[in-house]
Amino acid sequence: MYYSICQTGLACGASAAPLVALPFMIMFFLIIGLSTTAIMLFKLFLWWRVFSKTGYSGAFGLLILAPFGTLIMLCILAFSDWPAGKKARQQT
């Protein structure tokens, strides 16, 4: 008798478990997605400001979205003459 009730999922709660977990899973992935998006936008803003202060176009900050973009950005900053530095040398 117990086997037939549990087989239908009415008494043992076997089919109710995934339905209970679904809202928690949705909230979890929503929170993870929103926080990841917020962090990426903040990093993009920071790199935009760094490139703007060095005299480059702030759009170079969009390289962070590319694979190995951070490495490319660091190479640009490390091995090139900054436009802001060129202006300062010309004024003196």
MODELLER restraints for C-alpha pairs under 7 A, 6 or more apart:
rsr = mdl.restraints
at = mdl.atoms
rsr.add(forms.Gaussian(group=physical.xy_distance, feature=features.Distance(at['CA:5:A'], at['CA:11:A']), mean=5.99, stdev=0.5))
rsr.add(forms.Gaussian(group=physical.xy_distance, feature=features.Distance(at['CA:6:A'], at['CA:12:A']), mean=5.08, stdev=0.5))
rsr.add(forms.Gaussian(group=physical.xy_distance, feature=features.Distance(at['CA:9:A'], at['CA:15:A']), mean=5.56, stdev=0.5))
rsr.add(forms.Gaussian(group=physical.xy_distance, feature=features.Distance(at['CA:44:A'], at['CA:61:A']), mean=5.95, stdev=0.5))
rsr.add(forms.Gaussian(group=physical.xy_distance, feature=features.Distance(at['CA:44:A'], at['CA:62:A']), mean=6.65, stdev=0.5))
rsr.add(forms.Gaussian(group=physical.xy_distance, feature=features.Distance(at['CA:44:A'], at['CA:64:A']), mean=6.89, stdev=0.5))
rsr.add(forms.Gaussian(group=physical.xy_distance, feature=features.Distance(at['CA:47:A'], at['CA:61:A']), mean=4.83, stdev=0.5))
rsr.add(forms.Gaussian(group=physical.xy_distance, feature=features.Distance(at['CA:48:A'], at['CA:58:A']), mean=4.43, stdev=0.5))
rsr.add(forms.Gaussian(group=physical.xy_distance, feature=features.Distance(at['CA:48:A'], at['CA:59:A']), mean=6.44, stdev=0.5))
rsr.add(forms.Gaussian(group=physical.xy_distance, feature=features.Distance(at['CA:48:A'], at['CA:60:A']), mean=6.94, stdev=0.5))
rsr.add(forms.Gaussian(group=physical.xy_distance, feature=features.Distance(at['CA:48:A'], at['CA:61:A']), mean=4.63, stdev=0.5))
rsr.add(forms.Gaussian(group=physical.xy_distance, feature=features.Distance(at['CA:49:A'], at['CA:58:A']), mean=6.54, stdev=0.5))
rsr.add(forms.Gaussian(group=physical.xy_distance, feature=features.Distance(at['CA:51:A'], at['CA:57:A']), mean=6.25, stdev=0.5))
rsr.add(forms.Gaussian(group=physical.xy_distance, feature=features.Distance(at['CA:51:A'], at['CA:58:A']), mean=5.13, stdev=0.5))
rsr.add(forms.Gaussian(group=physical.xy_distance, feature=features.Distance(at['CA:51:A'], at['CA:60:A']), mean=6.67, stdev=0.5))
rsr.add(forms.Gaussian(group=physical.xy_distance, feature=features.Distance(at['CA:51:A'], at['CA:61:A']), mean=6.77, stdev=0.5))
rsr.add(forms.Gaussian(group=physical.xy_distance, feature=features.Distance(at['CA:52:A'], at['CA:58:A']), mean=4.89, stdev=0.5))
rsr.add(forms.Gaussian(group=physical.xy_distance, feature=features.Distance(at['CA:54:A'], at['CA:82:A']), mean=5.85, stdev=0.5))
rsr.add(forms.Gaussian(group=physical.xy_distance, feature=features.Distance(at['CA:54:A'], at['CA:83:A']), mean=6.63, stdev=0.5))
rsr.add(forms.Gaussian(group=physical.xy_distance, feature=features.Distance(at['CA:54:A'], at['CA:84:A']), mean=5.40, stdev=0.5))
rsr.add(forms.Gaussian(group=physical.xy_distance, feature=features.Distance(at['CA:55:A'], at['CA:82:A']), mean=6.32, stdev=0.5))
rsr.add(forms.Gaussian(group=physical.xy_distance, feature=features.Distance(at['CA:55:A'], at['CA:83:A']), mean=4.83, stdev=0.5))
rsr.add(forms.Gaussian(group=physical.xy_distance, feature=features.Distance(at['CA:55:A'], at['CA:84:A']), mean=4.58, stdev=0.5))
rsr.add(forms.Gaussian(group=physical.xy_distance, feature=features.Distance(at['CA:56:A'], at['CA:83:A']), mean=6.56, stdev=0.5))
rsr.add(forms.Gaussian(group=physical.xy_distance, feature=features.Distance(at['CA:63:A'], at['CA:69:A']), mean=4.77, stdev=0.5))
rsr.add(forms.Gaussian(group=physical.xy_distance, feature=features.Distance(at['CA:63:A'], at['CA:70:A']), mean=6.96, stdev=0.5))
rsr.add(forms.Gaussian(group=physical.xy_distance, feature=features.Distance(at['CA:63:A'], at['CA:73:A']), mean=6.95, stdev=0.5))
rsr.add(forms.Gaussian(group=physical.xy_distance, feature=features.Distance(at['CA:64:A'], at['CA:70:A']), mean=5.51, stdev=0.5))
